[in-house]
Amino acid sequence: MALSEVAALLRRSERTLRRWRQDGLLRDVRLGGSVWIRRSDLERALRADNAEDRGIPTDELAVMEPPRR
């Protein structure tokens, strides 16, 4: 998923997600100058001990589907 798609899904800013990446809370893949987040890495980050402290809506994972192109 693109960083902007993850930000919209979690209702967080891209800046917040960049900080999470810098802090090692969220892994990314960079392809051709774009930043992508694997679903498995997003799920791992949401399960992290501090995820609930950050207010991430973990209940959305059950219905989360990758965007269709």
Legacy VTK file of the C-alpha trace (Angstrom):
# vtk DataFile Version 3.0
C-alpha trace
ASCII
DATASET POLYDATA
POINTS 69 float
0.000 0.000 0.000
1.205 3.510 -0.684
2.069 5.628 2.334
-0.826 7.971 1.519
-3.260 5.018 1.473
-2.059 3.794 4.859
-2.350 7.319 6.272
-5.943 7.604 5.031
-6.841 4.149 6.366
-5.449 4.873 9.826
-6.641 8.470 9.803
-3.115 9.687 10.514
-0.915 12.125 8.659
1.859 10.977 6.367
4.202 12.898 8.642
3.181 10.676 11.570
3.810 7.562 9.489
7.222 8.903 8.452
8.059 9.369 12.133
6.946 5.799 12.857
9.242 4.623 10.061
12.155 6.600 11.497
11.438 5.210 14.971
11.417 1.660 13.570
7.732 1.074 14.330
6.736 0.703 10.698
8.804 -0.955 7.994
8.687 0.205 4.405
9.772 -0.803 0.938
11.109 1.829 -1.434
10.610 1.277 -5.134
11.370 3.854 -7.773
11.315 6.745 -5.322
7.962 5.696 -3.844
7.388 4.389 -0.335
5.219 1.293 0.069
4.035 -0.485 3.204
3.442 -4.233 3.151
0.199 -5.342 4.740
2.128 -7.757 6.972
4.375 -4.947 8.199
1.348 -2.746 8.884
-0.329 -5.528 10.857
2.881 -6.102 12.858
3.081 -2.403 13.694
-0.547 -2.335 14.772
0.036 -5.284 17.091
3.062 -3.637 18.705
2.764 -3.001 22.424
2.641 0.743 21.962
0.115 0.697 19.103
-2.871 1.195 21.388
-1.052 3.967 23.233
-0.780 5.804 19.917
-4.517 5.452 19.278
-4.269 3.288 16.166
-7.651 1.713 15.336
-6.603 -1.959 15.422
-10.185 -3.200 14.875
-10.020 -2.017 11.260
-7.614 -4.818 10.332
-10.416 -7.348 10.139
-12.063 -5.502 7.257
-9.004 -3.911 5.687
-8.465 -4.798 2.061
-5.727 -3.527 -0.204
-6.917 -0.962 -2.749
-7.766 -2.277 -6.197
-6.124 -0.619 -9.138
LINES 1 70
69 0 1 2 3 4 5 6 7 8 9 10 11 12 13 14 15 16 17 18 19 20 21 22 23 24 25 26 27 28 29 30 31 32 33 34 35 36 37 38 39 40 41 42 43 44 45 46 47 48 49 50 51 52 53 54 55 56 57 58 59 60 61 62 63 64 65 66 67 68
